[in-house]
Amino acid sequence: MVLEGSKDGILYVNILLKLYLKSLRHNGKLLLNEQTPLSAEMIALLTRHEVGTVERAMRAFMQPGLVVVRENDIYYMPEIEQKTGSGYSYNGNFKEGESL
């Protein structure tokens, strides 16, 4: 993957994976709660990375469309349904023995 081979690429991949998991709760949108969009500073805090690293990663993710910016400056991960299966929706509860 080109992203992984770039400077700070390992960090970017780590951030991307954490963002995919975070976006599951809101159908691909990166939100703190139902109404509050995540900023780069919030993402840095949640992912435990430096703000500058997160800002560079977000720009890198936007180039191939891994992340897009929607209305009200909400980051959106358009491929989340493909990554998890189109019928998957997050409800916060997993049954014993259930796999993703």
N, C-alpha and C positions, 0 to 999 in steps of 0.2 A: 504494500500500500504506500502510495506517495506520501501521505500525511505522516506516517510513522517514520519515514526516512528523512524527514525535514529536521531542521534545528528545532529542538524542543518537541519533536514529534511524539515521543513516548508520553510526555506530559499531555499533549493535545489528545491523544487516543484515550488516556485516562479520563480527561475531562469529558470527552464525547460519550464514553460509556456511562459515566455518572449522569450526564444530561439525558441520555436515553431513558435511564431508570427514573429520573425525576419527572420526565415528561409523560410517563405512563399514567400518572394520577389525573392528568388533565387532557387526555386525548391528543398528545403531541405538543401542547402548549407548555412553556416553561413559566409556571406561576408559583408564587410563594403560598398563596391561598386562592380561593375562587376568583379574586379580583385583582390581586397585586402581581404585576409582571416582575420577573426576576431581572435585576440589573447585573452588569458585570461584577459589581462589588458584592452583590448577594451570591452570585454564582461562585466567586472566589472564596467566600466564607464557607459555603456549602461543600465545595470540592476540595478545600484546603490547599488552594493554589494561589499564587500572587495575582493581584488584579491585572497587572500588565500581561502576564501569561494568558489569563482568561481572555482579555481583550484581543490579543493576537490570535488565540485559538478560535474565537468567535468569527473573526474576519476570515480565517482559513476555512472554517466550516461553511461560511456563506458562499464562497467562491464556487464550489461544486453543488451547492444547494442542500447540504446536509442540515443547515439551519437557515430559515428565512425570517424576516421581520414582518409581522402582520400589523393590523391596526392597533393603535395605542401602544406602539413599541413593544409588542409581545413577541418574544422569540418563539418560533414554531419549528418542530422537527417533522417534516412532511413524510418521512419514510418509516415512522414508528410502527404503523400497522403492518408494513411489509416485514419489519424486523421481528415482530412478535406474533404475527398471524393476524389476519384481518378480523377474526372473530373475537380476539382477546380484548377484554376491558378490565381495568383495574378497579377492584372494589375494596382493596385493603385486607381481604381475608383469603387465605389459602387453605384448602382442605388437605388433610394428611395424605401423603402419597401423590398429590397432584404435582404435575410438572409443567414447566413453561414451554 
